Amino acid sequence: MNLLKRVATAIVLIPVVLLLVLRAPVPVLATVSAVVALLAVRELLQLAERYGIRPLVWPTYLFVVLFFLPLAANLGNGKPLLATGIFVYCVGFAAAFAPFFFLVVAMRRAEMSSAFPAAMVSVFAFAYIALPLGMLVQIRQQWAGAILVIYLLLVVWASDIFAYFVGRSIGRHLMSPRVSPKKTWEGAAASVAASLAVGWLFSTYALPISSALLNAHLITRSDGYFALENPALGPVLLLSAALNIAAQLGDLVESLIKRGAGAKDSGALLPGHGGMLDRIDALLFAAPILWYYAAWRVLQ
């Protein structure tokens, strides 16, 4: 029954996500990402309460929303280099300002011993959830951004699907029994293989896929890959492997947080998948890696 719910939820969500990435203007995508970030942050703060921490709930929500405002404003106005530069400045300021902001807010607490842990959780929630999702939106602002985001999603989804089904069917050697008792090395190997297959498909068919999406009016020319040659296979396979490892580590890290809190899922928002944080945990580690690759390419 849980598997059926998992599949049904995926069937509903995947087309919605793909349409958002391909068709939604950047401000709309940034707004949706901010909502996703707020839902995931809420779940993380609830997990923090199980550790005996009283989090700064509304100040954390406010900081996340303010971080996404420049992305929603699309200040780069279709210029990838400018958009990336603005985002770098925003990230640098927000990351430096966050600890001071939350510590100042926490000064109002009567119990001084709760101020520092509360501020730490808020800073962690921002860095762990909001920053990676912001990077995901900013990838979309870059050259061939829609195709890159779709590539990332396919790598992560393939990683998750093959790890789940292969691990359940033939998995025998546990990867990290204390953190995630059901994850196996067999599932992890299948996960890597699936992500490499997605990388090979991207390297081989990026141009025809982009052309098909353009002809279907799902993307504009700036959102696809229209270079004279396909992306080089070697670098794409290395990138796919790095994204896969990051995705698997992201899943394990969230399992660590939940296990320490004595929770099976971060929430119950998505039937068969748990909470929003359960659904995006792999993306949170993989998105920054692809962002650095895409930003490096833009700045060359």
KEKOLSE-996188 format. One record per residue (C-alpha): residue in one letter; x, y, z. Coordinates in nm, 4 decimals. Layout:
BEGIN
<code:a xx:X yy:Y zz:Z>
...
***
This chain:
BEGIN
<code:m xx:0.0000 yy:0.0000 zz:0.0000>
<code:n xx:0.2836 yy:0.2414 zz:0.0842>
<code:l xx:0.4462 yy:0.1635 zz:-0.2523>
<code:l xx:0.1202 yy:0.2375 zz:-0.4347>
<code:k xx:0.0904 yy:0.5717 zz:-0.2541>
<code:r xx:0.4533 yy:0.6476 zz:-0.3396>
<code:v xx:0.3988 yy:0.5767 zz:-0.7095>
<code:a xx:0.0666 yy:0.7657 zz:-0.7209>
<code:t xx:0.2207 yy:1.0729 zz:-0.5602>
<code:a xx:0.5116 yy:1.0626 zz:-0.8047>
<code:i xx:0.2752 yy:1.0320 zz:-1.1028>
<code:v xx:0.0978 yy:1.3496 zz:-0.9918>
<code:l xx:0.4011 yy:1.5524 zz:-0.8873>
<code:i xx:0.6537 yy:1.4758 zz:-1.1627>
<code:p xx:0.4575 yy:1.6358 zz:-1.4513>
<code:v xx:0.3847 yy:1.9403 zz:-1.2354>
<code:v xx:0.7531 yy:1.9825 zz:-1.1489>
<code:l xx:0.8632 yy:1.9375 zz:-1.5109>
<code:l xx:0.6122 yy:2.1951 zz:-1.6349>
<code:l xx:0.7249 yy:2.4402 zz:-1.3672>
<code:v xx:1.0891 yy:2.4020 zz:-1.4671>
<code:l xx:1.0212 yy:2.4227 zz:-1.8407>
<code:r xx:0.7429 yy:2.6794 zz:-1.8656>
<code:a xx:0.7178 yy:2.8857 zz:-1.5490>
<code:p xx:0.8855 yy:3.2291 zz:-1.5503>
<code:v xx:1.1710 yy:3.2634 zz:-1.3043>
<code:p xx:0.9632 yy:3.4703 zz:-1.0555>
<code:v xx:0.6997 yy:3.1947 zz:-1.0420>
<code:l xx:0.9641 yy:2.9239 zz:-1.0013>
<code:a xx:1.1307 yy:3.1269 zz:-0.7245>
<code:t xx:0.7968 yy:3.1718 zz:-0.5462>
<code:v xx:0.7177 yy:2.7998 zz:-0.5619>
<code:s xx:1.0696 yy:2.7180 zz:-0.4413>
<code:a xx:1.0254 yy:2.9584 zz:-0.1496>
<code:v xx:0.7034 yy:2.7793 zz:-0.0504>
<code:v xx:0.8802 yy:2.4427 zz:-0.0720>
<code:a xx:1.1656 yy:2.5826 zz:0.1373>
<code:l xx:0.9240 yy:2.7110 zz:0.4030>
<code:l xx:0.7478 yy:2.3743 zz:0.4243>
<code:a xx:1.0789 yy:2.1897 zz:0.4580>
<code:v xx:1.2107 yy:2.4417 zz:0.7123>
<code:r xx:0.8936 yy:2.3970 zz:0.9163>
<code:e xx:0.9519 yy:2.0222 zz:0.9276>
<code:l xx:1.3171 yy:2.0705 zz:1.0244>
<code:l xx:1.2250 yy:2.3064 zz:1.3064>
<code:q xx:0.9716 yy:2.0519 zz:1.4326>
<code:l xx:1.2456 yy:1.7866 zz:1.4317>
<code:a xx:1.4669 yy:2.0285 zz:1.6256>
<code:e xx:1.2043 yy:2.0439 zz:1.8990>
<code:r xx:1.2544 yy:1.6708 zz:1.9539>
<code:y xx:1.6161 yy:1.7519 zz:2.0392>
<code:g xx:1.4933 yy:1.9814 zz:2.3154>
<code:i xx:1.5510 yy:2.3013 zz:2.1171>
<code:r xx:1.2940 yy:2.5806 zz:2.1004>
<code:p xx:1.3522 yy:2.7218 zz:1.7513>
<code:l xx:1.3005 yy:3.0766 zz:1.6273>
<code:v xx:1.0118 yy:2.9882 zz:1.3997>
<code:w xx:0.8830 yy:3.3131 zz:1.2504>
<code:p xx:1.2233 yy:3.4872 zz:1.2254>
<code:t xx:1.3470 yy:3.1841 zz:1.0302>
<code:y xx:1.0488 yy:3.2008 zz:0.7943>
<code:l xx:1.1070 yy:3.5732 zz:0.7449>
<code:f xx:1.4767 yy:3.5274 zz:0.6648>
<code:v xx:1.3988 yy:3.2561 zz:0.4082>
<code:v xx:1.1362 yy:3.4712 zz:0.2366>
<code:l xx:1.3713 yy:3.7708 zz:0.2215>
<code:f xx:1.6393 yy:3.5510 zz:0.0663>
<code:f xx:1.4078 yy:3.4442 zz:-0.2161>
<code:l xx:1.2822 yy:3.7973 zz:-0.2922>
<code:p xx:1.5766 yy:3.8961 zz:-0.5202>
<code:l xx:1.5362 yy:3.5662 zz:-0.7060>
<code:a xx:1.1630 yy:3.6295 zz:-0.7503>
<code:a xx:1.2427 yy:3.9809 zz:-0.8747>
<code:n xx:1.4637 yy:3.8222 zz:-1.1450>
<code:l xx:1.7140 yy:4.1063 zz:-1.1169>
<code:g xx:1.9350 yy:3.9613 zz:-1.3893>
<code:n xx:1.6541 yy:4.0253 zz:-1.6406>
<code:g xx:1.7539 yy:3.7388 zz:-1.8693>
<code:k xx:2.1299 yy:3.8096 zz:-1.8515>
<code:p xx:2.2984 yy:3.4936 zz:-1.7103>
<code:l xx:2.6256 yy:3.6628 zz:-1.6123>
<code:l xx:2.4511 yy:3.9473 zz:-1.4302>
<code:a xx:2.2022 yy:3.7135 zz:-1.2615>
<code:t xx:2.4827 yy:3.4885 zz:-1.1359>
<code:g xx:2.6809 yy:3.7847 zz:-1.0046>
<code:i xx:2.3821 yy:3.9287 zz:-0.8169>
<code:f xx:2.3063 yy:3.5879 zz:-0.6675>
<code:v xx:2.6656 yy:3.5433 zz:-0.5465>
<code:y xx:2.6517 yy:3.8786 zz:-0.3665>
<code:c xx:2.3130 yy:3.7940 zz:-0.2117>
<code:v xx:2.4341 yy:3.4543 zz:-0.0918>
<code:g xx:2.7528 yy:3.5996 zz:0.0549>
<code:f xx:2.5677 yy:3.8699 zz:0.2454>
<code:a xx:2.2912 yy:3.6377 zz:0.3664>
<code:a xx:2.5352 yy:3.3707 zz:0.4856>
<code:a xx:2.7441 yy:3.6269 zz:0.6776>
<code:f xx:2.4431 yy:3.8093 zz:0.8183>
<code:a xx:2.2360 yy:3.5071 zz:0.9254>
<code:p xx:2.4242 yy:3.4170 zz:1.2493>
<code:f xx:2.4141 yy:3.7751 zz:1.3755>
<code:f xx:2.0486 yy:3.8207 zz:1.2838>
<code:f xx:1.9305 yy:3.5101 zz:1.4659>
<code:l xx:2.1511 yy:3.5675 zz:1.7701>
<code:v xx:2.0195 yy:3.9239 zz:1.8033>
<code:v xx:1.6615 yy:3.7947 zz:1.7791>
<code:a xx:1.7375 yy:3.5245 zz:2.0375>
<code:m xx:1.8604 yy:3.7893 zz:2.2859>
<code:r xx:1.4966 yy:3.8580 zz:2.3747>
<code:r xx:1.4553 yy:3.5161 zz:2.5332>
<code:a xx:1.4191 yy:3.4896 zz:2.9069>
<code:e xx:1.6169 yy:3.1659 zz:2.9150>
<code:m xx:1.9586 yy:3.2632 zz:2.7846>
<code:s xx:2.0640 yy:2.8991 zz:2.7602>
<code:s xx:1.8107 yy:2.8458 zz:2.4775>
<code:a xx:1.9265 yy:3.1411 zz:2.2657>
<code:f xx:2.2375 yy:2.9918 zz:2.1066>
<code:p xx:2.0853 yy:2.6503 zz:2.0156>
<code:a xx:1.7820 yy:2.8244 zz:1.8652>
<code:a xx:2.0008 yy:3.0548 zz:1.6566>
<code:m xx:2.2146 yy:2.7596 zz:1.5440>
<code:v xx:1.9112 yy:2.5691 zz:1.4194>
<code:s xx:1.7860 yy:2.8718 zz:1.2248>
<code:v xx:2.1243 yy:2.9274 zz:1.0588>
<code:f xx:2.1434 yy:2.5583 zz:0.9769>
<code:a xx:1.7898 yy:2.5579 zz:0.8319>
<code:f xx:1.8807 yy:2.8495 zz:0.6067>
<code:a xx:2.2085 yy:2.6963 zz:0.4878>
<code:y xx:2.0745 yy:2.3422 zz:0.4594>
<code:i xx:1.7434 yy:2.4120 zz:0.2832>
<code:a xx:1.7029 yy:2.7680 zz:0.1533>
<code:l xx:2.0482 yy:2.8119 zz:-0.0013>
<code:p xx:2.0394 yy:2.4928 zz:-0.2145>
<code:l xx:1.6846 yy:2.5624 zz:-0.3345>
<code:g xx:1.7899 yy:2.9167 zz:-0.4202>
<code:m xx:2.0789 yy:2.7727 zz:-0.6205>
<code:l xx:1.8318 yy:2.5513 zz:-0.8050>
<code:v xx:1.6327 yy:2.8582 zz:-0.9109>
<code:q xx:1.9496 yy:3.0421 zz:-1.0092>
<code:i xx:2.0572 yy:2.7540 zz:-1.2338>
<code:r xx:1.7308 yy:2.8108 zz:-1.4172>
<code:q xx:1.8370 yy:3.1726 zz:-1.4807>
<code:q xx:2.1548 yy:3.0633 zz:-1.6557>
<code:w xx:2.2183 yy:2.9622 zz:-2.0143>
<code:a xx:2.0480 yy:2.6266 zz:-2.0899>
<code:g xx:1.9113 yy:2.6480 zz:-1.7363>
<code:a xx:1.5905 yy:2.4523 zz:-1.7961>
<code:i xx:1.7777 yy:2.1586 zz:-1.9521>
<code:l xx:2.0326 yy:2.1606 zz:-1.6690>
<code:v xx:1.7625 yy:2.1534 zz:-1.4012>
<code:i xx:1.5816 yy:1.8696 zz:-1.5813>
<code:y xx:1.9123 yy:1.6825 zz:-1.6043>
<code:l xx:1.9661 yy:1.7289 zz:-1.2307>
<code:l xx:1.6148 yy:1.6100 zz:-1.1461>
<code:l xx:1.6524 yy:1.3023 zz:-1.3669>
<code:v xx:1.9878 yy:1.2155 zz:-1.2077>
<code:v xx:1.8385 yy:1.2452 zz:-0.8576>
<code:w xx:1.5155 yy:1.0644 zz:-0.9436>
<code:a xx:1.6988 yy:0.7793 zz:-1.1173>
<code:s xx:1.9328 yy:0.7561 zz:-0.8192>
<code:d xx:1.6418 yy:0.7288 zz:-0.5775>
<code:i xx:1.4323 yy:0.4856 zz:-0.7838>
<code:f xx:1.7104 yy:0.2373 zz:-0.8586>
<code:a xx:1.8489 yy:0.2493 zz:-0.5035>
<code:y xx:1.5008 yy:0.1803 zz:-0.3684>
<code:f xx:1.3981 yy:-0.1084 zz:-0.5936>
<code:v xx:1.7370 yy:-0.2792 zz:-0.6307>
<code:g xx:1.8038 yy:-0.2416 zz:-0.2598>
<code:r xx:1.4691 yy:-0.3986 zz:-0.1765>
<code:s xx:1.5040 yy:-0.6870 zz:-0.4218>
<code:i xx:1.8695 yy:-0.7963 zz:-0.4017>
<code:g xx:2.0272 yy:-0.5759 zz:-0.1354>
<code:r xx:2.2197 yy:-0.7762 zz:0.1218>
<code:h xx:2.5077 yy:-0.5591 zz:0.2459>
<code:l xx:2.3943 yy:-0.2682 zz:0.4620>
<code:m xx:2.5566 yy:0.0654 zz:0.3925>
<code:s xx:2.4897 yy:0.2473 zz:0.7196>
<code:p xx:2.2690 yy:0.0367 zz:0.9480>
<code:r xx:2.2744 yy:0.2854 zz:1.2359>
<code:v xx:2.1638 yy:0.5801 zz:1.0214>
<code:s xx:1.9483 yy:0.4130 zz:0.7559>
<code:p xx:1.8911 yy:0.0398 zz:0.8145>
<code:k xx:1.7367 yy:-0.0276 zz:0.4708>
<code:k xx:2.0073 yy:0.1241 zz:0.2504>
<code:t xx:2.2431 yy:-0.1286 zz:0.0922>
<code:w xx:2.5617 yy:-0.1170 zz:-0.1115>
<code:e xx:2.3848 yy:-0.3021 zz:-0.3914>
<code:g xx:2.1228 yy:-0.0289 zz:-0.4061>
<code:a xx:2.3931 yy:0.2382 zz:-0.3971>
<code:a xx:2.5783 yy:0.0755 zz:-0.6885>
<code:a xx:2.2575 yy:0.0557 zz:-0.8919>
<code:s xx:2.1943 yy:0.4189 zz:-0.8064>
<code:v xx:2.5333 yy:0.5256 zz:-0.9433>
<code:a xx:2.4791 yy:0.3206 zz:-1.2598>
<code:a xx:2.1390 yy:0.4824 zz:-1.3174>
<code:s xx:2.2803 yy:0.8331 zz:-1.2770>
<code:l xx:2.5637 yy:0.7553 zz:-1.5189>
<code:a xx:2.3044 yy:0.6333 zz:-1.7695>
<code:v xx:2.1215 yy:0.9656 zz:-1.7363>
<code:g xx:2.4532 yy:1.1442 zz:-1.7911>
<code:w xx:2.5190 yy:0.9421 zz:-2.1068>
<code:l xx:2.1703 yy:1.0227 zz:-2.2368>
<code:f xx:2.2240 yy:1.3919 zz:-2.1627>
<code:s xx:2.5605 yy:1.3948 zz:-2.3391>
<code:t xx:2.4214 yy:1.2123 zz:-2.6419>
<code:y xx:2.0766 yy:1.3673 zz:-2.6789>
<code:a xx:2.0945 yy:1.7151 zz:-2.5217>
<code:l xx:2.0646 yy:1.8855 zz:-2.8606>
<code:p xx:1.7735 yy:1.6808 zz:-3.0045>
<code:i xx:1.5852 yy:1.6937 zz:-2.6734>
<code:s xx:1.6311 yy:2.0710 zz:-2.6590>
<code:s xx:1.5127 yy:2.1010 zz:-3.0200>
<code:a xx:1.2048 yy:1.8889 zz:-2.9494>
<code:l xx:1.1150 yy:2.0980 zz:-2.6440>
<code:l xx:1.1691 yy:2.4185 zz:-2.8417>
<code:n xx:0.9463 yy:2.2962 zz:-3.1252>
<code:a xx:0.6801 yy:2.2037 zz:-2.8676>
<code:h xx:0.7031 yy:2.5609 zz:-2.7281>
<code:l xx:0.7981 yy:2.4271 zz:-2.3849>
<code:i xx:1.1242 yy:2.6239 zz:-2.3681>
<code:t xx:1.2824 yy:2.9264 zz:-2.5287>
<code:r xx:1.6141 yy:2.8996 zz:-2.7136>
<code:s xx:1.8073 yy:3.0368 zz:-2.4128>
<code:d xx:1.6705 yy:2.7586 zz:-2.1924>
<code:g xx:1.7971 yy:2.4673 zz:-2.4029>
<code:y xx:2.1243 yy:2.3254 zz:-2.5249>
<code:f xx:2.1919 yy:2.4303 zz:-2.8849>
<code:a xx:2.5707 yy:2.4112 zz:-2.9134>
<code:l xx:2.7243 yy:2.2755 zz:-3.2332>
<code:e xx:2.8492 yy:1.9696 zz:-3.0482>
<code:n xx:2.6974 yy:1.7582 zz:-2.7729>
<code:p xx:2.8429 yy:1.7979 zz:-2.4210>
<code:a xx:3.1661 yy:1.5991 zz:-2.3814>
<code:l xx:3.0886 yy:1.2543 zz:-2.2410>
<code:g xx:3.3743 yy:1.2300 zz:-1.9890>
<code:p xx:3.3010 yy:1.5506 zz:-1.7931>
<code:v xx:2.9261 yy:1.4784 zz:-1.7970>
<code:l xx:2.9811 yy:1.1295 zz:-1.6536>
<code:l xx:3.2067 yy:1.2723 zz:-1.3811>
<code:l xx:2.9452 yy:1.5361 zz:-1.3012>
<code:s xx:2.6697 yy:1.2721 zz:-1.2935>
<code:a xx:2.8736 yy:1.0577 zz:-1.0532>
<code:a xx:2.9386 yy:1.3588 zz:-0.8277>
<code:l xx:2.5690 yy:1.4505 zz:-0.8288>
<code:n xx:2.4751 yy:1.0919 zz:-0.7469>
<code:i xx:2.7134 yy:1.0708 zz:-0.4524>
<code:a xx:2.5863 yy:1.4064 zz:-0.3264>
<code:a xx:2.2258 yy:1.2900 zz:-0.3610>
<code:q xx:2.2896 yy:0.9683 zz:-0.1689>
<code:l xx:2.4738 yy:1.1580 zz:0.1049>
<code:g xx:2.1861 yy:1.4073 zz:0.1215>
<code:d xx:1.9465 yy:1.1217 zz:0.1828>
<code:l xx:2.1697 yy:0.9774 zz:0.4553>
<code:v xx:2.2161 yy:1.3141 zz:0.6261>
<code:e xx:1.8424 yy:1.3663 zz:0.6532>
<code:s xx:1.8071 yy:1.0111 zz:0.7882>
<code:l xx:2.0644 yy:1.1010 zz:1.0541>
<code:i xx:1.8596 yy:1.4052 zz:1.1596>
<code:k xx:1.5380 yy:1.2035 zz:1.1746>
<code:r xx:1.6939 yy:0.9082 zz:1.3576>
<code:g xx:1.8410 yy:1.1402 zz:1.6197>
<code:a xx:1.4963 yy:1.2919 zz:1.6640>
<code:g xx:1.3299 yy:0.9496 zz:1.6848>
<code:a xx:1.1165 yy:1.0162 zz:1.3749>
<code:k xx:1.0536 yy:0.7925 zz:1.0739>
<code:d xx:0.9574 yy:1.0782 zz:0.8391>
<code:s xx:1.0001 yy:1.4529 zz:0.8518>
<code:g xx:0.6249 yy:1.4926 zz:0.8023>
<code:a xx:0.3156 yy:1.3486 zz:0.6346>
<code:l xx:0.2546 yy:1.6019 zz:0.3594>
<code:l xx:0.3207 yy:1.3677 zz:0.0639>
<code:p xx:0.1531 yy:1.0241 zz:0.0772>
<code:g xx:0.4076 yy:0.7455 zz:0.0478>
<code:h xx:0.7004 yy:0.9870 zz:0.0626>
<code:g xx:0.6641 yy:1.1456 zz:0.4068>
<code:g xx:0.7280 yy:1.5161 zz:0.4375>
<code:m xx:0.8605 yy:1.7791 zz:0.1994>
<code:l xx:1.2089 yy:1.7447 zz:0.3463>
<code:d xx:1.1983 yy:1.3710 zz:0.2776>
<code:r xx:1.1234 yy:1.4449 zz:-0.0875>
<code:i xx:1.3957 yy:1.7062 zz:-0.1485>
<code:d xx:1.6739 yy:1.5787 zz:0.0803>
<code:a xx:1.8839 yy:1.4450 zz:-0.2097>
<code:l xx:1.8457 yy:1.7676 zz:-0.4098>
<code:l xx:1.9781 yy:1.9744 zz:-0.1192>
<code:f xx:2.3278 yy:1.8309 zz:-0.1593>
<code:a xx:2.3231 yy:1.7854 zz:-0.5367>
<code:a xx:2.1934 yy:2.1309 zz:-0.6383>
<code:p xx:2.4987 yy:2.3251 zz:-0.5095>
<code:i xx:2.7326 yy:2.0990 zz:-0.7077>
<code:l xx:2.5452 yy:2.1601 zz:-1.0328>
<code:w xx:2.5212 yy:2.5312 zz:-0.9510>
<code:y xx:2.8989 yy:2.5580 zz:-0.9164>
<code:y xx:2.9433 yy:2.3748 zz:-1.2465>
<code:a xx:2.6901 yy:2.5971 zz:-1.4244>
<code:a xx:2.8245 yy:2.9181 zz:-1.2688>
<code:w xx:3.1820 yy:2.8240 zz:-1.3630>
<code:r xx:3.0649 yy:2.7672 zz:-1.7202>
<code:v xx:2.8870 yy:3.1048 zz:-1.7328>
<code:l xx:3.1887 yy:3.2895 zz:-1.5930>
<code:q xx:3.4335 yy:3.1409 zz:-1.8442>
***
